[in-house]
Amino acid sequence: MKVFPRAELPRSYKDELQELNGEVHMNNTKPDIIEENKEGEYHITTFGAPAAHTLKFKQGGLRHGEEKLAEKQKQLKTLLKSKRNDKETTGYLLSLDVFEAQMQLARRRDICYCQILPAITTSFVKILQLNRSKPHVLKQYAEVGFLCQFESLVSTHGSEIGMLADYDGSVRGIASQVSFVLCDEGEDLQMEFLEKNDDDLQPPLSPSPLSSDEFNLITAPQSFYDRCHLRITLPIPSDLLKDVSGTIQGPVQVHPLLFSQGINEQQSIANKIGDTSLQENINKENGVLLKKYYQSYEDWCNSNHIPLNPKISSDLNSILSTIKHSKREKNLQILATTADIVRMMNGGRLTSCKSAKDRTSMSVTWEQARQLANHHNLHYDAFRDAMSVMRSSGVRRENAFKNIGKNKFAFNSFQLKMIPEIYRAPKGSGGAEVT
């Protein structure tokens, strides 16, 4: 999303806004307001939630598979320590069980990981382009790492709970093991697995054992992906490389976060009679990781004499408390506040639902309106009108057309009643009835 100074808008664009006056009630009562930022550009990467649709979700997703594998490994370890007479036979059968679970996980990981890696790469390159003229931000990426936040809108009911488990496994399993090395666009893209004891790598953020009064984190079983780090040598345009190479010379470590909040009618069912623990655990775990990155970022700012926005700390403390106590509800503040915190720390933003078409479009346009309000003095009276115009006349409808061949979002009347008001499509823009 690009925002231009009002005084520099072409006349035709001004006329277009006036023609939309029936929907946009422009606030002209305070013409003397000085905008905080006259212009700006904001990026959100949208993509379908990384999930192994071809393998279905009867047994859940990656996270469920990892938990089952860990339990089988525990049983095998206990058996080997026992003095049972049938230890050898039973152990052999159980080891086959473990091997099969490992192979199923490996297959599922391959399917999911190849979906999330292009999204991370897209976000990283775009954020580099936006910050190419900001040496302090580039230095942050080089020394602290690149923070990228994945926002999930999938529910915890039906097949989508398996999708969420795949999404979580993808973020923990491979996204947290990625680093980027930049090269000229004339060179080839390279992907290399390295042992994690490589001295050039910054240690990625990872859950650590917590005291009893903090969150209980689930530790993923060891695998090939846990032992290795993926370094991507990434070709970028020559002019961009020239701008950033003076500051970024070594690998840039990716620090991914995932926050999830189901918003559709399926989540309403889960909140009433289903299970929401997966969503709650994911948010708690990633709240810890967000705090860890903030602490690293705070130390870096202090050591480099860079002013630190005090709003980050206050918002972080507030949202961590909200996450800790949030249960069986559609708490939209979790998504909005964590997204704003990540932006304040120069991070990348990625948003997904099942297909990145309907729910994602509503989320993106809400975030765009928040950026206008936070940084460009969009009056609160015009906030919802701005969202409505972006949804009814913006590029997200073109995105829907490319997905399903219809220039409408796929919300029916029942879904619109169950979805939170801030995510509802305006009249005339929904009803495609295709998902």
PAMARKOL-362963 format. One line per field, with one value per residue (C-alpha): x, y, z; residue number from 1; residue in three letters. Coordinates in steps of 0.05 Angstrom, whole numbers, m for minus. Last residue first. Layout:
<pts>
X	c(X_...)
Y	c(Y_...)
Z	c(Z_...)
k	c(NUM_...)
r	c(ALA_...)
</pts>
This chain:
<pts>
X	c(m282_m338_m405_m388_m434_m392_m376_m447_m456_m390_m347_m346_m280_m291_m360_m332_m353_m416_m467_m424_m417_m493_m503_m452_m380_m339_m311_m330_m299_m310_m260_m242_m170_m155_m223_m210_m144_m181_m227_m166_m145_m194_m265_m310_m258_m215_m279_m307_m242_m240_m312_m296_m241_m275_m303_m238_m200_m143_m84_m30_11_m36_m102_m74_m36_m99_m137_m85_m90_m165_m156_m106_m151_m212_m171_m143_m213_m232_m173_m111_m134_m140_m125_m58_m23_52_83_157_192_216_209_148_119_125_89_33_23_24_m29_m77_m73_m81_m133_m179_m196_m247_m260_m249_m192_m150_m116_m43_m54_m83_m26_25_m15_m9_65_80_38_75_143_131_99_165_195_269_317_381_445_476_484_414_382_416_395_323_324_350_296_244_265_257_189_165_190_150_88_102_93_30_m1_13_m14_m79_m90_m77_m120_m183_m221_m294_m362_m372_m305_m298_m367_m351_m285_m323_m366_m303_m253_m197_m141_m68_m1_62_131_193_264_304_380_415_480_540_552_491_513_553_515_448_447_491_448_386_417_439_371_370_398_388_439_394_424_382_405_411_401_327_312_344_302_298_229_192_189_120_120_87_75_98_83_120_185_202_244_266_228_272_299_351_425_463_501_573_600_568_545_478_505_491_440_451_402_429_397_443_483_464_416_475_483_452_459_395_384_332_325_265_225_241_210_179_143_127_102_56_27_18_m18_m61_m78_m97_m143_m171_m197_m252_m248_m189_m200_m154_m138_m63_m16_57_106_175_234_299_361_395_461_449_375_388_443_393_346_401_423_353_355_343_286_227_269_295_223_204_262_247_172_182_234_189_131_175_198_128_101_163_162_92_101_171_146_89_137_186_129_103_174_184_118_137_204_171_122_180_215_152_152_226_218_161_204_266_231_190_223_212_270_256_304_291_216_221_260_209_151_185_198_124_104_151_124_52_71_108_49_1_47_53_m21_m83_m93_m153_m120_m111_m46_m57_m75_m6_m10_24_m33_m50_m9_m9_54_39_78_71_92_92_73_58_77_53_0_m10_m83_m103_m159_m200_m273_m256_m266_m284_m348_m330_m389_m433_m372_m343_m346_m306_m250_m248_m243_m183_m151_m163_m131_m66_m50_10_m27_m54_15_17_4_27_0)
Y	c(m426_m409_m378_m313_m277_m218_m149_m123_m103_m91_m150_m163_m167_m109_m139_m204_m264_m301_m257_m253_m329_m337_m288_m322_m299_m318_m250_m223_m211_m283_m327_m365_m346_m291_m259_m261_m224_m173_m164_m151_m95_m44_m23_m58_m76_m13_29_m5_2_77_83_46_96_160_181_159_212_186_223_194_150_114_124_109_49_25_29_m14_m64_m69_m77_m134_m170_m168_m192_m249_m272_m275_m294_m320_m391_m423_m358_m323_m258_m241_m180_m163_m129_m58_m60_m15_m60_m120_m83_m63_m135_m160_m108_m124_m200_m205_m149_m193_m237_m285_m323_m392_m371_m307_m299_m307_m274_m211_m207_m214_m161_m109_m121_m115_m52_m18_m39_m20_47_69_76_66_121_94_102_40_2_23_4_m65_m79_m61_m104_m164_m153_m144_m209_m246_m214_m236_m307_m310_m285_m339_m394_m363_m352_m423_m451_m413_m433_m506_m503_m482_m548_m553_m539_m464_m434_m489_m473_m399_m418_m454_m392_m352_m313_m360_m325_m343_m312_m341_m312_m319_m295_m299_m293_m247_m277_m231_m166_m123_m52_m34_m87_m51_3_m35_m97_m57_m28_m98_m129_m188_m259_m297_m346_m385_m416_m471_m494_m567_m610_m594_m606_m675_m692_m681_m682_m616_m587_m566_m503_m494_m419_m387_m401_m467_m437_m441_m488_m453_m437_m417_m352_m367_m368_m320_m359_m348_m397_m457_m502_m511_m556_m526_m541_m501_m467_m428_m379_m366_m303_m247_m219_m201_m235_m231_m284_m302_m344_m397_m443_m409_m415_m489_m526_m474_m436_m499_m536_m479_m477_m553_m550_m493_m535_m593_m548_m525_m595_m590_m536_m494_m438_m407_m333_m339_m280_m295_m246_m233_m207_m202_m209_m172_m153_m154_m138_m81_m54_m50_m12_37_47_70_82_9_4_m7_m50_m93_m102_m127_m176_m204_m211_m249_m295_m312_m327_m369_m411_m424_m468_m511_m523_m552_m607_m626_m626_m674_m723_m719_m727_m790_m818_m804_m836_m898_m902_m896_m952_m994_m980_m1003_m1070_m1081_m1060_m1109_m1166_m1146_m1128_m1192_m1214_m1146_m1116_m1043_m990_m1007_m1003_m933_m909_m940_m908_m840_m847_m864_m802_m757_m784_m769_m698_m687_m714_m667_m608_m628_m635_m672_m747_m738_m677_m692_m716_m675_m613_m612_m542_m474_m425_m391_m329_m255_m212_m145_m82_m10_52_123_194_256_223_254_293_365_381_450_424_405_399_366_294_254_215_158_117_169_212_161_211_259_208_200_275_277_221_258_321_285_279_322_363_301_271_199_134_68_0)
Z	c(m27_m76_m55_m93_m44_m24_m52_m60_13_49_71_145_182_232_247_274_230_249_213_151_150_151_94_49_43_m19_m38_m106_m174_m196_m232_m168_m151_m201_m187_m112_m122_m165_m106_m62_m109_m81_m99_m48_3_m1_m2_60_98_84_106_170_188_164_232_264_224_181_209_165_212_260_223_154_182_216_151_117_174_165_90_101_151_105_47_89_108_35_m10_25_11_80_117_114_131_128_159_158_216_225_302_300_246_293_348_300_279_351_368_311_316_392_392_351_411_382_446_477_522_526_594_575_507_539_589_532_493_548_562_488_478_535_511_438_457_487_416_425_404_373_414_382_447_469_404_404_476_459_396_435_488_434_402_467_480_411_426_491_456_404_455_484_416_394_459_453_381_397_460_423_426_409_440_443_420_367_339_334_302_248_236_218_259_279_314_304_319_287_296_253_268_203_208_159_132_124_87_104_115_53_14_23_m31_m82_m73_m89_m152_m174_m166_m116_m120_m54_m25_22_84_115_184_203_264_273_200_202_262_337_368_377_447_472_514_582_593_657_730_729_706_632_591_526_463_405_376_324_345_299_247_226_279_245_302_268_214_147_93_29_m18_m78_m126_m184_m198_m246_m194_m150_m83_m13_41_76_139_152_212_245_180_177_235_279_224_185_246_264_194_193_260_234_173_218_258_191_176_227_280_305_255_204_209_216_220_206_236_208_248_208_251_307_275_200_203_253_209_152_197_218_145_122_47_28_78_30_m17_41_65_m5_m7_62_49_m16_15_74_27_m20_41_68_12_2_77_78_27_52_124_108_76_134_184_150_149_223_240_201_237_305_289_264_330_367_330_345_418_427_401_440_505_508_573_605_643_627_602_529_541_571_510_463_500_498_424_413_453_415_350_371_390_325_285_322_307_234_221_245_236_191_159_86_54_m9_33_66_94_86_98_32_18_33_41_72_53_73_34_61_48_88_153_219_182_200_214_188_144_204_182_116_138_77_83_35_11_m23_m34_m83_m139_m96_m90_m165_m174_m128_m169_m234_m205_m190_m116_m94_m43_m10_1_m25_12_m20_0)
k	c(435_434_433_432_431_430_429_428_427_426_425_424_423_422_421_420_419_418_417_416_415_414_413_412_411_410_409_408_407_406_405_404_403_402_401_400_399_398_397_396_395_394_393_392_391_390_389_388_387_386_385_384_383_382_381_380_379_378_377_376_375_374_373_372_371_370_369_368_367_366_365_364_363_362_361_360_359_358_357_356_355_354_353_352_351_350_349_348_347_346_345_344_343_342_341_340_339_338_337_336_335_334_333_332_331_330_329_328_327_326_325_324_323_322_321_320_319_318_317_316_315_314_313_312_311_310_309_308_307_306_305_304_303_302_301_300_299_298_297_296_295_294_293_292_291_290_289_288_287_286_285_284_283_282_281_280_279_278_277_276_275_274_273_272_271_270_269_268_267_266_265_264_263_262_261_260_259_258_257_256_255_254_253_252_251_250_249_248_247_246_245_244_243_242_241_240_239_238_237_236_235_234_233_232_231_230_229_228_227_226_225_224_223_222_221_220_219_218_217_216_215_214_213_212_211_210_209_208_207_206_205_204_203_202_201_200_199_198_197_196_195_194_193_192_191_190_189_188_187_186_185_184_183_182_181_180_179_178_177_176_175_174_173_172_171_170_169_168_167_166_165_164_163_162_161_160_159_158_157_156_155_154_153_152_151_150_149_148_147_146_145_144_143_142_141_140_139_138_137_136_135_134_133_132_131_130_129_128_127_126_125_124_123_122_121_120_119_118_117_116_115_114_113_112_111_110_109_108_107_106_105_104_103_102_101_100_99_98_97_96_95_94_93_92_91_90_89_88_87_86_85_84_83_82_81_80_79_78_77_76_75_74_73_72_71_70_69_68_67_66_65_64_63_62_61_60_59_58_57_56_55_54_53_52_51_50_49_48_47_46_45_44_43_42_41_40_39_38_37_36_35_34_33_32_31_30_29_28_27_26_25_24_23_22_21_20_19_18_17_16_15_14_13_12_11_10_9_8_7_6_5_4_3_2_1)
r	c(THR_VAL_GLU_ALA_GLY_GLY_SER_GLY_LYS_PRO_ALA_ARG_TYR_ILE_GLU_PRO_ILE_MET_LYS_LEU_GLN_PHE_SER_ASN_PHE_ALA_PHE_LYS_ASN_LYS_GLY_ILE_ASN_LYS_PHE_ALA_ASN_GLU_ARG_ARG_VAL_GLY_SER_SER_ARG_MET_VAL_SER_MET_ALA_ASP_ARG_PHE_ALA_ASP_TYR_HIS_LEU_ASN_HIS_HIS_ASN_ALA_LEU_GLN_ARG_ALA_GLN_GLU_TRP_THR_VAL_SER_MET_SER_THR_ARG_ASP_LYS_ALA_SER_LYS_CYS_SER_THR_LEU_ARG_GLY_GLY_ASN_MET_MET_ARG_VAL_ILE_ASP_ALA_THR_THR_ALA_LEU_ILE_GLN_LEU_ASN_LYS_GLU_ARG_LYS_SER_HIS_LYS_ILE_THR_SER_LEU_ILE_SER_ASN_LEU_ASP_SER_SER_ILE_LYS_PRO_ASN_LEU_PRO_ILE_HIS_ASN_SER_ASN_CYS_TRP_ASP_GLU_TYR_SER_GLN_TYR_TYR_LYS_LYS_LEU_LEU_VAL_GLY_ASN_GLU_LYS_ASN_ILE_ASN_GLU_GLN_LEU_SER_THR_ASP_GLY_ILE_LYS_ASN_ALA_ILE_SER_GLN_GLN_GLU_ASN_ILE_GLY_GLN_SER_PHE_LEU_LEU_PRO_HIS_VAL_GLN_VAL_PRO_GLY_GLN_ILE_THR_GLY_SER_VAL_ASP_LYS_LEU_LEU_ASP_SER_PRO_ILE_PRO_LEU_THR_ILE_ARG_LEU_HIS_CYS_ARG_ASP_TYR_PHE_SER_GLN_PRO_ALA_THR_ILE_LEU_ASN_PHE_GLU_ASP_SER_SER_LEU_PRO_SER_PRO_SER_LEU_PRO_PRO_GLN_LEU_ASP_ASP_ASP_ASN_LYS_GLU_LEU_PHE_GLU_MET_GLN_LEU_ASP_GLU_GLY_GLU_ASP_CYS_LEU_VAL_PHE_SER_VAL_GLN_SER_ALA_ILE_GLY_ARG_VAL_SER_GLY_ASP_TYR_ASP_ALA_LEU_MET_GLY_ILE_GLU_SER_GLY_HIS_THR_SER_VAL_LEU_SER_GLU_PHE_GLN_CYS_LEU_PHE_GLY_VAL_GLU_ALA_TYR_GLN_LYS_LEU_VAL_HIS_PRO_LYS_SER_ARG_ASN_LEU_GLN_LEU_ILE_LYS_VAL_PHE_SER_THR_THR_ILE_ALA_PRO_LEU_ILE_GLN_CYS_TYR_CYS_ILE_ASP_ARG_ARG_ARG_ALA_LEU_GLN_MET_GLN_ALA_GLU_PHE_VAL_ASP_LEU_SER_LEU_LEU_TYR_GLY_THR_THR_GLU_LYS_ASP_ASN_ARG_LYS_SER_LYS_LEU_LEU_THR_LYS_LEU_GLN_LYS_GLN_LYS_GLU_ALA_LEU_LYS_GLU_GLU_GLY_HIS_ARG_LEU_GLY_GLY_GLN_LYS_PHE_LYS_LEU_THR_HIS_ALA_ALA_PRO_ALA_GLY_PHE_THR_THR_ILE_HIS_TYR_GLU_GLY_GLU_LYS_ASN_GLU_GLU_ILE_ILE_ASP_PRO_LYS_THR_ASN_ASN_MET_HIS_VAL_GLU_GLY_ASN_LEU_GLU_GLN_LEU_GLU_ASP_LYS_TYR_SER_ARG_PRO_LEU_GLU_ALA_ARG_PRO_PHE_VAL_LYS_MET)
</pts>
